[in-house]
Amino acid sequence: MSKVMRLDKFVAGQLNGFSRSAVKQYCRHGRILVNGKKAASDQKIDAQCDVISVDGETVHYKEHVYIMLNKPQGYVCSTREGNSPTVLELVPKRLYRSGLFPAGRLDKDTEGFVLITDDGELSHKMLSPKSHVDKKYYVELKDDIRDDTADIFASGMTIDNKEVCLPARLERIKDNDKACYLTLCEGKFHQVKRMFMATGNEVVYLKRISIGGMELDKNLMTGECLEILHKDIQKLLDKT
Ligand code: URA
């Protein structure tokens, strides 16, 4: 499939920190080449077939980027700056590009796996309850988990007298009655907290540990990002 666009759009879109006017300057000085030849910033290129280099380094075309963030508490899943810092501020410069957004929301005090991408289509598929993509959480609670909680969650409970939840899977942790894993295939507002609240309990710590078939990388420190390789993207949509 060909992907024809102006050279300045290509370079500015692929390389962080390059404005279109910077591309023009670079072209004037012969620092950007298309298939080995000096190029004009407004010339059309095919991002899939042409070889574009800047100062001798080939620019490998990526239509989208996919970033795994281990979100710390205190950051909001939003693109807009308010009173709190946004997760986008944690994306390192080398991965940053315009159009990035967090695919789905974790609360400000929730930690763990957030996908940051500029791929709206994948985000939609991942978040739609119709796709049944599981999101798994590690949950710590104020009080012991009641014995009937797993069955209540599995049956598809109603929260706040009006919102019907899809069946969710609770896995107990041996010798610990105040912590568990909970897997949901949807993302209602404060859903985990509200589900436990409906059983008379309270979530005191929450961390998302997987999306679809992809686990949060165990070596990724809180606040760190890593780029998800294109070959692994499909795992985000895998049924578990
Ligand atoms: N459920 C919640 O209550 N909070 C989150 O951040 C995610 C799921």
Residues whose N, C-alpha, C, O or C-beta is under 5 A from the ligand:
A	BS01	URA	R105 L106 D107 T110 H190 Q191 V192 K193 R194
